[in-house]
Structures are given as C-alpha cells and as structure tokens.
Amino acid sequence: MSPLFRRKPAKAPEDRLVTLIRKPGCHLCDDAQSVIEKVCGDLGVPWESKSIDQDPQLHDQYWEQIPVVLVDGEQHTFWRVNEDRLRKALTE
C-alpha cells in the first residue's frame, strides 16, 4: 500500500483529550458536559473544561459558539454535542 493511503494508527484512549469550552450559566454547556462525561467515562478518555470568562483568547475565538468541544485540540463541534459522533471521533 502506498504511504499516502496508510491510515494513522488510532490513538489510545488515554492519549486523547476532549476539551469543553463553556461559560457559567449556560444550559447547553451543562448538556454538553453530560454527554462528554458519559462518552469519556465509557472510553477512558480524559477531558477538561475551560471557561471563556477566564481566558480572553478563548472568549474572542469562541464566544458566539459556546459550548465548543475540542478533540485533541481541534474543534469537533459547537452548540450541541452528539454522543454517537463524539464516540466515533474518539474511537477512529
């Protein structure tokens, strides 16, 4: 098989990172956190939460899209988190 078509090996769950970018009082953020807790808990993937209130750069970048979910530092989704889509992103 040509090197151009080789798939990268999947990362181990403990080598992944999900980041929830949120703000206080946001019900969509609470919903997103529930999905993240479930999926990451099932898969053994670490996750973190960051508030746009405590980081001016995150505020400037994401304030219109809150909540935002990053997988390994790349934007995965915003506003609503689909459990199946997140699970698939973390297992491929």
GIHUCOR-V837632 format. One record per pair of residues at least 6 apart in sequence whose ideal C-beta (glycine too) atoms are under 8 Angstrom apart, sorted by sequence separation. I is the first residue (numbers start at 1). J is the second residue. If there is no record, write none. Layout:
I/J  I/J
//
This chain:
23/29  39/45  40/46  52/58  53/59  62/68  69/75  70/76  22/29  40/47  51/58  52/59  68/75  69/76  50/58  69/77  77/85  20/29  68/77  69/78  76/85  77/86  22/32  37/47  52/62  68/78  76/86  22/33  36/47  52/63  67/78  20/32  66/78  67/79  69/81  20/33  65/78  66/79  76/89  52/66  65/79  67/81  71/86  20/36  33/49  62/78  69/86  18/36  71/89  71/90  18/39  18/40  18/45  20/47  22/49  24/51  17/45  18/46  19/47  20/48  21/49  22/50  23/51  16/45  17/46  18/47  19/48  20/49  21/50  22/51  23/52  24/53  13/43  14/44  16/46  17/47  18/48  19/49  20/50  21/51  22/52  23/53  13/44  14/45  17/48  19/50  21/52  13/45  14/46  36/69  33/67  32/67  21/58  29/66  32/69  28/66  29/67  28/67  23/63  26/66  21/62  26/67  23/66  22/66  39/83  43/87  21/66  22/67  36/81  38/83  42/87  45/90  21/67  35/81  20/67  21/68  35/82  39/86  43/90  20/68  21/69  32/80  35/83  39/87  43/91  20/69  21/70  31/80  32/81  19/69  31/81  36/86  40/90  18/69  19/70  28/79  35/86  39/90  18/70  28/80  17/70  18/71  17/71  19/73  16/71  17/72  16/72  17/73  18/76  11/72  18/86  18/90  16/90  13/90  10/91  10/92
//
